[in-house]
């Protein structure tokens, strides 16, 4: 094993040996290399005469650039987007995102978290989670309704094993905390370590826990950690902030888990993708919360994370990070975000209003939703894929089928005046299939 990795591992063991035990084999072996990167960093600080260290081209004192590129980007110096960003991400952006984490999650006050490391979107953050914390046959506890790409990342790439709990109660009124608890406690009996992914607002259902549900979920995970099971709790907060109802918990469950037990590591995966409506920027963050007050432990995890990035994509887009940082510094930033939030909220509430119509009751049930981009319906007596294809081919309407019975609707991309039309089309399509 590389001596730098050994040194990081000793730091982690010295601070909290349980965190070291939870790391995957790859996680234990990861390190951030010194070599060229560290030598270039030293030269940047001290080489005031000639600096011939870094692999970019320069012209005079500026980065070499093509006018056919730079003419499309105004207001930003080419040096601030054409050169490589650090594997950790731009320092100013990392600090700004951390500051805002505490504003968005007041319960984090007086709790210590790592400096966020920039990822190339939240999917990349999920991949880092898998590389660093999941070994072959490790158990990942997930709801039976889940984002399909988790299977690709956890199982196909890292040979983990997903164990499901039932997402909602039989009456489709609330999150099934009882099923969650049963599966978590059973897996805790059978395994020394479990990984749990908490995705709220939830994809595909658009559900976020109430404060009471969030408290209970956190208590369950903290309790099994107290009892001796290692818990990797990953909070996939891709749709964070899009909470449309008063009783919905407005903070990440990361806040409740951060630092709660020495056998529990809380990992927050979030980003600008949905929070700032910049899907193509591919700018996400991964942040750690652990028990203890040791900065060196958090720094070691940051370095292993940056090493994972260095050995994979090298670094995330410099341009995206720079634009995001400038956006967050805009005096109207919060007002702009609130305006778009209200737009999505109106669409979600319009959907709830339309679906109260009793004409839909015999055709499908509605899963509870209160946040995010999506909602789902459960079909009574027709096949979801058959309906999807029928609507696409005969009504020019596109939806997503999930399994045999579920249809996902993205209200995020629907105009309010299209909502009723959409569900009338769905009802017509169901009646068509019923007639054969």
N, C-alpha and C positions, 0 to 999 in steps of 0.2 A: 504494500500500500504506500502511496506517495507520502513523504514525510509531512507535507502541509496538511493532508487529510488526517494523518495521525495526530498532529498538533491540534487541529480543530476538534477531533474526537476527544482528546484529553480535556480540552476546555469544557466540552459539553458534559462529559462524565463527571468532571470536578464540580460542576454547578448543579446538574440534575441527571444522574445516571439513567433514570427512567426515560428521559427524552432520547438518550443514545440508544437504548434498547428498542425504542419504537421505530427508529430509522430503518429503512430498507437496507439491503446489502449495498445497493447503489448509493443510497443516502450516506451510508458510513464512508464510502469510498470517495465521495465528491469533495472537491476543494476548488478554491479560486486560485488559478495559477499566478505565480509572480512573473518570472520570465520577461517576455516582451512588453506585456501590459504594464507591469510595475516599473520597468526601466523607462518606458515612455512617459509614465506619470511623473517620475522623478525628473526626467528631462524637461517636461513641460514647466516644472517649477523652477528649475535651476539653469537650464541651457539658454542663457540670454544672448549668446553669440551665434551658435549654429545648432540646430536640432534636426538630426537625420535619423530619427527613431521610428516614426509612425508610418504605417503603410497607406498614406493618402498623398495625393499630388497637390503641390502648392505653386502659386504664381505670385511672386512678391511676398507680401505678408498675409495674403488671403488664400483660402482654398481655391484650387483651380476649378473652374465651372464652365458649363456651356450656356450661352445666352438662350438657346432654345429650351432650356429648363428654367433658368432663373427668371425669365420674363413673365412666367405664370405665377410667381410667388413674390408678392410685393410686401413691403413692411417688415421683412425678416432678412437679416444678413445671411448670405450663403454659408458662412462659418457656423451658423446656428441651426443648420439643418442638413448640410451636405456631408459634414464630417461624421465619424462614428460617434454614437452615444455610448456611454459606459455600459457594461453588461448589467450593472446594478440599476441603471436608469439615470436620468438627469437628477443631480442632487437637489436642485431647487424644487423640482416637481415632486420628488419623494417627500421632502419636508412639508410641502404645501398639502399633499394628500393626507399625510399623517395629522397635520393640524386640523384638517377638515373632518377626519375620522372622529375626533373628539367632539367636534361641533355637532355632527350628525348622530352621535351616540353618547349622550351625556353621562350614561352609566359607566363609561370608561374612565371617568374622572378618578384620579389617584391610582389608576391601573397602568402598568407599563406594557407597551407593545413595541415590536420592532419597527425600524424604519421600513416602510413598504419598498419592496423590490419591484421594478417595472417588468411586466410580462407583455408578450405580443398578443394581447387579448386575454379574456378570461379562460377560454379553452386552453390556451398555452399554460395558464396558471393551474388548471386541472391536471394537465399533463405533468407539470413539475411536481404537484402533489403526489401523483401516481409514482413517478420515478423515485422520489425521495422517501416515501413512506409505505409503499406497497410492494411486498414480495409475493412470489408464487404461492397461491392458495390462501393468502391473507383474506379475511372476511371484510367485505364492504357492505354495510347495512343501508339499504335504499328503499324508498317507497315503490309499490308495484306500478304506479304511474310515475315515469321518470323520463328525463331527457335521454334519448337513445344513444347519444355520443358517449355517455358514461361507460357503456359497455365496451365500446371501441377502445377507450383510453385505459380503463382499469383492467379489463379482462383480456382483450386481444393483445394490447401492448405490454402489459405487465403481469398477466396471468393471475390476477386477483379473482376472487369468487364473490359474486353479489348475492346477498340474501335479502329477500323482500319482506316488508310488512305491508299491511293493507292501508292505503293512503287515507281513505275516508270511511266513516261509519256506514252501516247498511242503508240508513235513511238519507245519505248524502247531505248531511247538515253541518258536519264539522270534521276536522282532522282526527284521525283515529289514534289518539294517544295510547289507548289500551293496547292496540296491536303493536305499536311502536315499542312500548315498554316490554311486552311479552317477548318479542323477537330480540331486543337488546339484551335483556337479562338472560335469555336462553343462550345467546351467542357468547355472553360474558362467562357463562359457566363452562363453555366448551373451548374457549380460546383465551390465550394470554393477552392478545391485542385485538381490538376491533377498530375499524375505520367507519365513521358514520358521516354521510354527506347531508347537510341541512340546507335545502334550496328553497329560500323564501324571499320574495314572491316566487311561487312554485311554477316551474315549466314542466308539464303543459297546462295545469289546471288554473293558474292565476290565483292561488290561495296563499295567504299569509296567516300565521298563527295569531290568535288573540294573545293578550298579555298573560292571561292565565295559562293558556296552552304552552306558551314559550317558557314560562316559569317551570311548568311540570316537566317538559322535555329536558330543560337544563338540569333540573334536580335529578332526573333519572341517570343522566350521563355522569354527573358529579358523584352520585351515590355509588355507581359501579366502579368508578375510579377509586373512591375511598375504600372500597372492598377489595381492591388489588388488581383490577383489570386495567391494562393500558388502553387509553382512549385517544384516538386521533379524530378530532371533531373538525371537519372542514365545512365552513359556511360559504356556500356558493351564493353570493349576494349580487348576481348579475343584474337583477332588476331592482336593486335597492332604491328606496325612496318613493317608489310608485305605489303608495298605500292610499287607498281611496275611501276607507270607512273608518269611523271614529274608534271602534273597538279593536281595530287591528294594531298589533304591536308595531311601533314606529322605529325601533332600533334593531340592529342585527343581533341575533342570538349569540354571536361572538362576544358581545359585551357581558353576557351572563356567564360565559364559560371561561373567559380570559383569566388566567391565574388562579382558577378555582381549586386545583389539586395538582400535586407534583406528578401524578400519573396521567394527566390530561394535557394535551397540546391543542390549543385552539388555533385554527388557520383561517384567515379571512381572504376570500377570493372575490375581488370586485374590480370596478374599472369604469372608464368613461364611456364604454360601448353603448350602454343604455342610459346610464345616469346623465350623460351629456349629449346623447343622440348622435354619436360619431362612430357608427358601426364599422366603417372601413378604416378607421384610425388604428384599430388593433392595439389599444393601449389599456392594459389591465394592471393589477397590483396584487401582490401576495404579502400578507402581513401575519406575524406570529404573536401569539399571546401565551405565555407559560408561567408556571408558578415560580416565585422567587424574584429577587430584585437585582439580578446579575446581568449587567449590560453585555458582558463577554459572551454569555450563552446566546442572547439574541443576535449579536454580531456574528457569531459562528454560524448560526442558521442562515443569516443573510449571505454570508460568504459561500456556503454550500449551495444556496439557491442561485447565486450569481454564477457559480461554477457550472451548475446544471444548464443555465442559459448559455454560458460561454461555449460549452461543449455541444450545443445543439444549434441555436440560431445566431450565436455570438452576442447580439444586442437587438433591442427593439428600435422601431423607427424613430430617428432623431426629429424629423419634421413633425410627426404626430405629437410627440412629447412637447416640442416647443410651442406649437399652436395651442395645445391644451393648457399649458402653463400661462400663456398670454390670455387665453379666454377666462381662466379662473381669476386673473388679476383685473379683469374688466369691471368697472364700477357697476355695470348693469347685469353682471353675471347671474346673480340670484333672481332678479326679476325676469330675465329671459327664461330661466329654468322653470320658474313658477308658472309662467304663461303656458309653456308646453305641458307641464303637469296638469294644469286645469283642462287643457284640451283632451288629454287622454282620460282624465277622470270623467268628463262629460260623456265620452264614448262608452266607458264602462257602465255608468249609471243608466244611459239610454238602453244598453243591452239588458240590464236587469229589469227595466221598466217593460220593455217589449216581451220578455220571456215570462212575465206574470200572466200573460194572456192564456186562459184555460184551453185554447184550441191546440196548444202544443203538448198537453199533458199525456195524451194517448200515444204520442209519437216518440217522445224522448224525455229523460230526466236531465236536470241541469246540475252539474257538480258545483259546489260552492266556490265562488270566486270573489275577490275583494281587492285585487292588486295586479301589478305587472302588465303584461301584454296580451294574455291569453285567457280563454275559458274553454271548458269542455262540456259536451253533452254525451249522455249514455243512451244509445238507441234501444228501443223496446224489442223490436222484432225484425229488423233488417240488418244485413251485414254492413259494417262501416266502410270497407273497401269497395263493395258493390255500390254503395251510395255515393262515395267520393267520385268514382269513375262515371257514374250516371249523371251526377250534377255537372261534372266537367264537360262531358260530351253532349249533353242535351240542354243544359242551362248556362253554359259558359261560366260556371262558378267553381272556384277552386278552394278546397278545404283540405285538412290533413286528417287521414284516418290513423287511428292508433289501436292496434288489436282488432278484435272482431266487433266491438260494440261502441268504441269511443271515437268521437269527432272533435278535433281541436279547431277553434276559431280564433284568429288573431284580430282582436278588436282594435289593436294599435294601428292597423292600416285601413280601418273602415271609417268612412265619413258617417256622421250621426244619421243622416237621412238614408243611408244604405242598410242600416241594421234591420229594420222591419222587413224590408225587401228580401234581405238575405235569408231570414228564417222562414219567410213564406215560401221561398224557393226550396229550402231544405224540407219543409213539410210536404210540398208538392212532390219532391223527389221520393220521399218515403212512401207516399201514397201510390206513386207509380210502381215502385218495387213491390208493394203489397199486392197490387193487381196482377203482377207477373208480366 
